[in-house]
């Protein structure tokens, strides 16, 4: 398996090191699977790290709790909830190795979320690099593996708790009112004119909405595009359910006066 994130990071780092005499991505490795799902019946699993290159790679593995704050931001903290082994490893070129992940605690009423950080460590300097004359800069890759520990009785739920259009600005709030995470597959604003034809579409990027989390999304619509709209819809599709809201658009919506609260249709 050769994950997409490895190539994306390599491209980004290439831009960041412009001006350096030499730069290298320290490791070429892959992780499989890229998510772990545990529950009361399956409290352990393994993740495999593969060294796709020829040089040896060193890793440190650290588990963290994963929550989302009042603004939807990700928050991480050290934890002893997970048993992770090994914590340190060295992989020769072409070698792969399993990391075992297990729960130390019983399941509760709400899903527990974690990230297991697989951090690449700096390589040991080779003889020709230890003389202090090398100008090569190596960038290390860290991978944060999501681990989900299901509640005793999963009950996913999703609600659009706000959807306003005022002065050409969309303000929307999405709340996970259930007890499990939701993975956002698509979040989009769709506008139609008076004939019902779609004349506006804008995707809103996001990935995870953890249990109990509310996220706020704000987006400006250009005046010319806004004035062409008769209806605006906010559609969210996740791995477990969908939610939709819509509202009529008039001149006040694209001006400075706030329009009435829309009807929301939330469905699984």
Secondary structure as the mmCIF struct_conf table of DSSP 4:
data_model
#
loop_
_struct_conf.conf_type_id
_struct_conf.id
_struct_conf.beg_label_comp_id
_struct_conf.beg_label_asym_id
_struct_conf.beg_label_seq_id
_struct_conf.end_label_comp_id
_struct_conf.end_label_asym_id
_struct_conf.end_label_seq_id
HELX_RH_AL_P HELX_RH_AL_P1 UNK A 4 UNK A 16
TURN_TY1_P TURN_TY1_P1 UNK A 17 UNK A 19
BEND BEND1 UNK A 21 UNK A 21
STRN STRN1 UNK A 22 UNK A 25
STRN STRN2 UNK A 29 UNK A 32
BEND BEND2 UNK A 33 UNK A 34
STRN STRN3 UNK A 35 UNK A 38
BEND BEND3 UNK A 40 UNK A 41
STRN STRN4 UNK A 44 UNK A 51
BEND BEND4 UNK A 53 UNK A 55
STRN STRN5 UNK A 57 UNK A 68
TURN_TY1_P TURN_TY1_P2 UNK A 70 UNK A 71
BEND BEND5 UNK A 72 UNK A 72
STRN STRN6 UNK A 74 UNK A 78
BEND BEND6 UNK A 80 UNK A 81
STRN STRN7 UNK A 82 UNK A 85
BEND BEND7 UNK A 87 UNK A 87
STRN STRN8 UNK A 88 UNK A 91
TURN_TY1_P TURN_TY1_P3 UNK A 93 UNK A 94
STRN STRN9 UNK A 96 UNK A 103
BEND BEND8 UNK A 104 UNK A 105
BEND BEND9 UNK A 109 UNK A 110
STRN STRN10 UNK A 112 UNK A 121
HELX_LH_PP_P HELX_LH_PP_P1 UNK A 122 UNK A 126
HELX_RH_3T_P HELX_RH_3T_P1 UNK A 127 UNK A 129
TURN_TY1_P TURN_TY1_P4 UNK A 130 UNK A 131
BEND BEND10 UNK A 132 UNK A 132
STRN STRN11 UNK A 136 UNK A 139
STRN STRN12 UNK A 142 UNK A 149
BEND BEND11 UNK A 152 UNK A 153
STRN STRN13 UNK A 158 UNK A 166
TURN_TY1_P TURN_TY1_P5 UNK A 167 UNK A 168
STRN STRN14 UNK A 169 UNK A 176
BEND BEND12 UNK A 178 UNK A 180
STRN STRN15 UNK A 182 UNK A 192
TURN_TY1_P TURN_TY1_P6 UNK A 194 UNK A 195
BEND BEND13 UNK A 196 UNK A 196
STRN STRN16 UNK A 198 UNK A 203
STRN STRN17 UNK A 208 UNK A 209
TURN_TY1_P TURN_TY1_P7 UNK A 211 UNK A 212
STRN STRN18 UNK A 214 UNK A 220
HELX_RH_AL_P HELX_RH_AL_P2 UNK A 223 UNK A 227
TURN_TY1_P TURN_TY1_P8 UNK A 228 UNK A 228
BEND BEND14 UNK A 230 UNK A 230
STRN STRN19 UNK A 231 UNK A 238
BEND BEND15 UNK A 239 UNK A 240
STRN STRN20 UNK A 242 UNK A 248
HELX_RH_AL_P HELX_RH_AL_P3 UNK A 251 UNK A 254
BEND BEND16 UNK A 255 UNK A 257
HELX_LH_PP_P HELX_LH_PP_P2 UNK A 258 UNK A 262
STRN STRN21 UNK A 263 UNK A 267
#
